[in-house]
Amino acid sequence: MLKLKIISPEKILFNGEVESVTVPGTLGEFEILTSHAPIISSLEKGTVTYSIPREGKVELDISGGFVEVQKDEISLCVEVYNVL
């Protein structure tokens, strides 16, 4: 299981366990699963999708930001313009 924290300048948008996360990286969309290699990447305008156990997928439209992955912990710092 992955631990995901999504922060915008206004507030914490999500903090909990997820099965996977897909982000719009600068060089293209990529998915983060358990045991992903450590990474820091900038994010482009697009949709962040994450899967919450027993609840399903959640989509979050962003205008940009950053992602950091370390030891199954994912931190997203994003500018949000729409929550679906």
C-alpha positions in Angstrom: 0.0 0.0 0.0 1.1 3.5 -0.7 0.8 6.6 1.5 -0.3 9.7 -0.5 -0.4 13.3 0.6 -1.7 16.0 -1.7 -1.2 19.6 -0.7 -2.3 22.8 -2.5 -1.4 26.3 -1.3 -4.8 26.5 0.3 -5.1 23.2 2.2 -4.3 19.5 2.4 -6.5 17.9 -0.2 -5.9 14.2 0.6 -3.9 12.3 3.2 -4.3 8.5 3.2 -3.5 5.1 1.7 -3.9 4.4 -2.0 -3.2 1.5 -4.3 -1.8 3.6 -7.2 -1.3 7.1 -8.5 -1.1 8.4 -12.0 0.4 11.9 -12.6 1.0 14.2 -15.6 4.8 14.4 -15.5 6.7 17.0 -17.6 7.9 14.2 -19.9 4.6 12.4 -20.0 2.1 10.7 -17.7 3.4 8.0 -15.4 2.0 5.6 -12.8 3.3 5.1 -9.3 2.8 1.7 -7.7 4.2 0.0 -4.5 8.0 -0.2 -4.4 8.4 2.6 -7.0 12.0 4.0 -7.3 12.6 7.3 -5.5 11.8 10.2 -7.8 11.2 13.9 -7.8 9.4 15.3 -10.9 7.7 18.5 -12.0 4.0 18.1 -13.1 2.2 19.7 -16.0 -1.4 20.7 -16.4 -3.5 17.5 -16.4 -5.2 15.0 -14.2 -3.9 13.2 -11.2 -5.7 9.9 -10.7 -5.5 7.8 -7.5 -7.2 4.6 -6.4 -8.5 4.4 -2.9 -9.0 0.8 -1.5 -12.7 -0.1 -1.4 -13.7 3.3 -2.7 -12.4 3.5 -6.3 -10.7 6.1 -8.4 -10.5 9.8 -7.7 -9.5 12.4 -10.3 -8.1 15.8 -9.6 -7.4 18.4 -12.3 -4.2 20.3 -11.7 -2.5 23.2 -13.5 1.0 22.1 -12.3 3.1 21.1 -9.4 5.7 18.6 -8.1 5.7 15.0 -7.0 8.2 13.2 -4.7 8.3 9.5 -4.1 10.3 7.8 -1.3 9.8 4.4 0.3 6.1 4.0 -0.7 5.3 7.6 0.4 4.1 10.0 -2.3 3.9 13.8 -1.7 2.2 16.0 -4.3 2.3 19.8 -4.1 -0.1 21.0 -6.7 -2.1 24.0 -8.0 -5.7 22.8 -8.4 -8.3 24.3 -10.6 -11.1 21.7 -10.5 -12.1 18.7 -8.4 -14.1 16.1 -10.3 
